[in-house]
Amino acid sequence: MLTESQLAVIKQTVPILQEHGETLTRHFYQRMFRENPEVLAFFNPAHQHAGTQQRALAGAICAYAQHIENPAVLADAVELIAQKHASLQILAEHYPIVGANLLAAIQEVLGEGATEAVIDAWGAAYGVLADILIAREAEIYAAQQQEFGWKGFRRFVVARREAASGNIASFYLRPEDGKPLSASQPGQYITVRVAPDGGEPVMRNYSLSGKHDPEQYRISVKKEGSQVEGVPDGVVSAFLHDQVGEGDVVELAPPCGEFTLQPAPADDAPLVLIAGGVGITPLMAMLHGALETQSGREVILIQCARNSAERPFVEELNSLQGMHPNLRCHVRLSEASAEDEGFDSEGFVDGELLDELVGDRRAQYYFCGPAAMMRMVNRLLLSRGVGAENIHFEFFGPQEDMAA
């Protein structure tokens, strides 16, 4: 528990955090990677270079300070962080490393402003938050052991790989020990750990992209590439695309994630899935789950892609439409050319399209894709009076500001 004086100090630092938060978090990461390089494996350097990791942490620290007297307000944010930590196998022993570097960064960035009272208050506040996350992550690890039969990393064999589009490959992964796989929640992701070129192991999260199969998982990976020299974005995706084939072995951690398909409402309001590019991967699992478990409910999939070559799962979606009269798929291309075919409209998601497909009916919306697209969709839904309880989304990578 924080003392009254510690609470007062934390609240007094909110304006400082709002002004200097990103400077602080940039310095924090630089310091931690220098002093404790053993934690580098938990982070994607591309997110560091783009600044999304630093902005996400700055926003989280500021939100925590603003709600320090009632951290329950941040339950959703805590759950997102805990799920991400569990996916990467972060343990209680890692928290003192972060705490020590965070307090040192506060001292180094704020200088004389980092009084003994400030350091004492933030040390106590970090301890409270660490305890909350450690406890929740312990619950997740225990649940993984009970629900999926393992925790940590497990060896899987690539049973099959196939092209999902011109830039996305699907990998079908079977447990090397042959034991059956328990059902995950539609929308969850797994962590893939590989060692490209025999180097240090690297971890990345990939959404499960298919219906439940007790024999194998499916992930569908877009080959990424850094646009900045010296920033190794796409290390794992390039390795999977270029060097991993049938018979090869990768390591997987159990399913994680809070972006999951919720039960159908009592009034069977339509389910609207809005996918941008490879953002369709968690939505494909939700689509299969809804068609199998929410029988008869109207499902609308809006699939956005730049062109036909980059549109994934064409045959699979055509087949699902043929089998399920309650499913309607609308394909919208943003950069269509004369060579493109099999699509319904051009442009971006807009009110006119939602008027055509949904109208003024209450519906539940799930969307995933590029950050700019997600912000646009979120603004559109809010402008149409859609309640926050019916808006669900997931960023790939660090959580970003939807209002940015």
C-alpha positions in Angstrom: 0.0 0.0 0.0 1.2 3.5 -0.8 1.2 6.1 1.9 -0.8 9.3 1.6 2.4 11.3 1.1 3.6 8.8 -1.7 0.2 9.1 -3.4 0.4 12.9 -3.3 3.9 12.8 -4.9 2.8 10.5 -7.7 -0.1 12.7 -8.6 2.2 15.8 -8.6 4.4 14.1 -11.2 1.6 13.7 -13.7 2.3 17.0 -15.5 6.0 16.1 -15.7 5.2 12.7 -17.2 2.8 14.2 -19.7 5.6 16.6 -20.9 8.6 14.3 -20.6 7.2 10.8 -20.7 8.7 9.7 -24.0 12.1 11.2 -23.2 12.1 9.3 -20.0 11.0 6.0 -21.6 13.6 6.3 -24.4 16.3 6.8 -21.9 15.0 3.9 -19.8 15.2 1.4 -22.7 18.6 2.6 -23.7 19.8 2.3 -20.2 18.3 -1.2 -19.6 19.6 -2.6 -22.8 23.0 -1.4 -22.0 23.1 -2.5 -18.3 21.0 -5.7 -18.7 21.4 -7.0 -22.3 19.9 -10.3 -21.2 16.4 -8.7 -21.6 16.9 -7.8 -25.3 15.3 -11.0 -26.4 11.9 -9.9 -25.1 11.8 -6.8 -27.4 11.3 -6.2 -31.1 14.0 -3.6 -32.2 11.7 -2.3 -35.0 9.2 -1.2 -32.3 12.1 0.6 -30.5 13.2 2.4 -33.6 9.7 3.4 -34.6 9.1 4.7 -31.1 5.9 2.7 -30.5 7.3 0.8 -27.6 8.5 4.0 -25.9 5.1 5.8 -26.5 3.2 2.8 -25.2 5.2 2.7 -22.0 5.0 6.4 -21.5 1.2 6.3 -21.9 1.0 3.4 -19.5 3.1 5.1 -16.8 1.1 8.3 -17.2 -2.2 6.5 -17.0 -1.0 4.6 -13.9 0.0 7.9 -12.2 -3.4 9.5 -13.1 -5.3 6.5 -11.6 -2.9 5.7 -8.8 -5.6 5.7 -6.2 -7.9 3.4 -8.2 -5.8 1.1 -10.4 -8.8 -1.1 -11.0 -9.7 1.5 -13.7 -6.8 0.1 -15.7 -7.9 -3.5 -15.5 -8.1 -3.9 -19.3 -4.6 -2.4 -19.8 -3.2 -4.6 -17.1 -4.7 -7.7 -18.7 -3.2 -6.8 -22.1 0.2 -6.3 -20.6 0.0 -9.5 -18.5 -1.0 -11.6 -21.5 1.8 -10.1 -23.6 4.3 -10.8 -20.7 3.1 -14.4 -20.3 3.4 -15.0 -24.1 7.1 -14.1 -23.8 7.6 -16.0 -20.6 8.5 -13.0 -18.5 8.9 -14.1 -14.9 8.9 -12.4 -11.4 12.7 -12.4 -11.5 12.7 -9.9 -14.4 10.8 -7.2 -12.5 13.6 -6.0 -10.3 15.7 -5.4 -13.5 13.0 -3.1 -14.9 12.4 -1.4 -11.6 16.1 -0.6 -11.0 16.5 0.9 -14.5 13.3 2.8 -14.4 14.2 4.5 -11.1 17.7 5.2 -12.4 16.2 6.7 -15.6 14.0 9.0 -13.6 17.0 10.3 -11.6 19.1 10.8 -14.7 16.4 12.5 -16.8 14.8 14.6 -14.1 18.0 15.6 -12.4 17.3 17.8 -9.4 13.6 17.2 -9.9 14.1 13.5 -8.9 14.1 14.2 -5.2 14.3 11.5 -2.6 10.6 11.7 -2.1 9.9 11.3 -5.8 12.2 8.2 -6.0 10.7 6.7 -2.9 7.1 7.2 -4.2 7.8 5.8 -7.6 9.7 2.9 -6.1 6.7 2.0 -4.0 4.3 2.6 -6.9 6.3 0.3 -9.2 6.3 -2.3 -6.5 2.5 -2.3 -6.3 2.1 -2.5 -10.0 4.8 -5.3 -10.3 2.9 -7.3 -7.6 -0.3 -7.0 -9.6 1.3 -8.1 -12.8 3.3 -10.9 -11.3 0.1 -12.3 -9.6 -1.9 -12.1 -12.8 0.9 -13.7 -14.9 1.2 -16.5 -12.4 -2.5 -17.2 -12.9 -2.1 -17.2 -16.7 0.8 -19.7 -16.5 -1.2 -22.0 -14.2 -4.2 -21.7 -16.6 -2.0 -22.6 -19.6 -0.7 -25.7 -17.9 -4.3 -26.7 -17.0 -6.0 -25.8 -20.3 -3.2 -26.6 -22.9 -1.1 -29.1 -21.0 2.1 -27.2 -21.1 3.8 -23.9 -20.2 7.1 -22.5 -21.5 8.2 -23.6 -24.9 7.3 -26.8 -26.7 8.6 -28.3 -30.0 6.4 -28.3 -33.0 7.0 -29.7 -36.5 6.0 -27.9 -39.7 3.5 -30.3 -41.1 2.7 -28.2 -44.1 3.1 -24.7 -45.5 1.2 -22.9 -48.2 0.8 -19.5 -49.8 -2.2 -17.6 -48.3 -1.4 -14.6 -50.7 1.5 -13.1 -52.5 3.1 -12.0 -49.3 1.6 -14.2 -46.6 2.5 -17.8 -45.9 0.5 -20.2 -43.7 2.4 -22.7 -41.5 0.6 -25.8 -40.1 2.4 -26.7 -36.8 2.0 -30.1 -35.1 3.3 -31.0 -31.7 6.5 -33.1 -32.0 5.2 -35.3 -29.1 2.0 -36.1 -31.0 -0.3 -35.1 -28.1 -3.6 -33.5 -29.0 -4.1 -29.7 -28.7 -6.8 -28.2 -26.6 -9.0 -25.5 -28.1 -7.8 -21.9 -27.8 -10.1 -18.9 -27.9 -10.6 -17.5 -31.3 -8.4 -14.4 -31.6 -5.6 -15.6 -29.4 -1.9 -15.7 -30.5 1.0 -17.9 -29.9 4.7 -17.1 -29.5 7.2 -18.6 -32.0 10.8 -18.9 -30.9 13.5 -19.6 -33.5 17.2 -19.0 -33.9 17.8 -17.5 -37.3 21.2 -18.6 -38.7 22.0 -20.4 -35.5 22.2 -17.2 -33.5 20.4 -16.1 -30.3 16.8 -17.2 -30.0 14.2 -14.6 -31.1 10.5 -14.5 -30.2 7.5 -13.1 -32.1 3.8 -13.3 -31.6 1.5 -14.6 -34.4 -2.2 -15.0 -34.3 -3.8 -18.4 -34.8 -5.5 -18.0 -38.1 -7.7 -21.1 -38.5 -10.4 -23.1 -36.8 -9.6 -25.4 -34.0 -7.8 -28.5 -35.0 -6.7 -30.9 -32.2 -3.7 -32.0 -34.4 -2.2 -28.7 -35.4 -2.1 -24.9 -35.2 -2.1 -22.6 -38.2 -0.3 -19.3 -38.3 -0.2 -17.0 -41.3 2.8 -14.8 -41.5 3.4 -11.7 -43.7 7.0 -11.3 -44.8 8.1 -8.0 -43.2 11.1 -5.9 -44.2 12.6 -2.9 -42.5 12.7 0.3 -44.4 15.5 1.6 -42.2 19.1 0.4 -42.6 20.4 -1.4 -39.5 17.0 -2.0 -38.0 16.3 -5.8 -38.2 12.6 -5.7 -38.6 11.2 -8.9 -40.2 14.0 -11.2 -38.8 11.5 -13.9 -37.8 9.1 -13.5 -40.7 11.9 -13.6 -43.2 13.4 -16.6 -41.6 10.1 -18.4 -41.7 9.4 -17.5 -45.3 12.9 -18.2 -46.6 14.3 -21.0 -44.5 11.5 -22.9 -42.7 9.8 -25.8 -44.6 8.0 -29.0 -44.0 9.7 -31.2 -41.4 11.5 -28.3 -39.7 11.0 -27.6 -36.0 10.1 -24.4 -34.2 9.3 -23.8 -30.5 5.9 -22.4 -29.4 4.6 -21.0 -26.2 0.9 -21.7 -25.4 -1.9 -19.4 -26.7 -2.3 -16.0 -25.1 -4.3 -12.8 -25.7 -7.4 -10.9 -24.6 -8.7 -10.0 -28.1 -11.1 -12.9 -28.3 -14.5 -13.6 -29.7 -17.2 -12.9 -27.1 -20.5 -14.9 -26.8 -23.3 -13.8 -29.1 -25.7 -11.3 -27.5 -29.2 -12.3 -26.6 -30.6 -10.4 -29.6 -28.1 -12.0 -32.0 -26.9 -8.6 -33.2 -24.8 -9.0 -36.4 -21.1 -9.8 -36.0 -19.0 -7.4 -38.2 -15.3 -8.3 -38.8 -13.2 -5.6 -40.4 -9.8 -6.8 -41.6 -6.9 -4.9 -43.1 -4.2 -7.0 -44.8 -2.6 -9.5 -42.5 -4.8 -8.1 -39.7 -7.3 -10.7 -40.9 -5.4 -13.5 -39.2 -7.1 -13.3 -35.7 -10.4 -12.5 -37.4 -10.2 -15.7 -39.5 -10.2 -17.7 -36.2 -13.1 -15.6 -35.0 -15.0 -16.2 -38.2 -14.6 -20.0 -38.0 -15.5 -19.8 -34.3 -18.7 -17.8 -34.9 -19.8 -20.0 -37.8 -19.4 -23.1 -35.7 -20.7 -22.0 -32.3 -23.1 -19.1 -33.0 -25.3 -20.9 -35.4 -27.5 -18.7 -37.7 -26.0 -15.4 -36.5 -25.4 -13.0 -39.3 -21.7 -12.5 -39.9 -20.3 -9.7 -42.1 -16.6 -9.8 -43.1 -15.2 -6.6 -44.7 -11.8 -7.6 -46.1 -9.5 -4.8 -47.1 -6.4 -5.2 -49.1 -4.3 -3.1 -51.4 -4.8 -5.4 -54.4 -5.9 -8.9 -55.3 -2.4 -10.3 -55.1 -2.1 -9.3 -51.4 -5.6 -10.5 -50.5 -5.2 -13.7 -48.3 -7.5 -16.7 -47.9 -9.5 -16.2 -51.1 -10.4 -19.9 -51.7 -11.1 -20.5 -48.0 -13.5 -17.5 -47.8 -15.3 -18.4 -51.0 -15.8 -21.9 -49.6 -17.1 -20.6 -46.3 -19.6 -18.3 -48.1 -20.9 -21.3 -50.1 -21.4 -23.3 -46.9 -22.9 -20.6 -44.7 -25.8 -18.5 -46.0 -25.5 -16.3 -42.9 -22.0 -15.1 -44.0 -21.5 -12.2 -46.2 -18.0 -11.2 -47.4 -17.3 -7.8 -48.9 -13.8 -7.3 -50.5 -12.6 -3.7 -50.8 -9.3 -2.9 -52.5 -7.5 0.4 -51.9 -5.1 0.3 -54.9 -7.1 -1.8 -57.5 -5.8 -2.0 -61.0 -7.1 -3.4 -64.3 -5.6 -6.8 -63.5 -7.5 -7.1 -60.2 -10.6 -9.2 -60.0 -12.9 -10.8 -57.4 -13.5 -7.7 -55.4 -16.6 -5.7 -54.6 -15.6 -2.1 -54.2 -12.6 0.3 -54.1 -11.4 2.7 -51.4 -11.3 2.5 -47.6 -13.9 1.6 -45.1 -16.4 4.5 -44.9 -19.9 5.3 -43.7 -21.5 4.5 -47.1 -20.1 0.9 -47.0 -21.4 0.4 -43.4 -24.8 1.8 -44.4 -25.0 -0.8 -47.2 -23.9 -3.8 -45.1 -25.1 -3.0 -41.6 -27.4 0.0 -41.8 -28.6 1.4 -38.5 -28.7 -2.0 -36.7 -26.9 -2.6 -33.5 -23.8 -4.8 -34.2 -20.7 -6.0 -32.6 -17.5 -4.9 -34.4 -14.0 -6.5 -34.3 -11.2 -5.0 -36.4 -7.5 -5.5 -36.9 -5.0 -4.1 -39.4 -2.6 -1.2 -40.0 -2.7 1.4 -37.2 -4.0 4.1 -39.5 -6.8 2.0 -40.8 -7.8 1.0 -37.2 -7.9 4.7 -36.1 -10.1 5.5 -39.1 -12.5 2.7 -38.4 -12.7 3.5 -34.7 -13.5 7.2 -35.5 -16.1 6.0 -38.0 -17.8 3.7 -35.5 -17.9 6.3 -32.7 -19.3 8.9 -35.1 -22.1 6.4 -35.9 -23.0 6.1 -32.2 -21.6 2.6 -31.7 -21.0 2.0 -28.0 -17.5 1.2 -26.6 -18.9 -2.2 -25.4 -19.4 -3.2 -29.1 -16.0 -2.1 -30.3 -13.1 -4.6 -30.1 -9.7 -4.2 -31.7 -6.1 -5.4 -31.5 -2.8 -3.7 -32.4 0.0 -5.9 -33.7 2.9 -4.9 -31.5 2.8 -2.3 -28.6 -0.6 -0.8 -27.8 -1.0 2.5 -29.6 -3.1 5.6 -28.9 -6.3 5.1 -30.9 -6.9 8.8 -30.9 -3.5 9.8 -32.3 
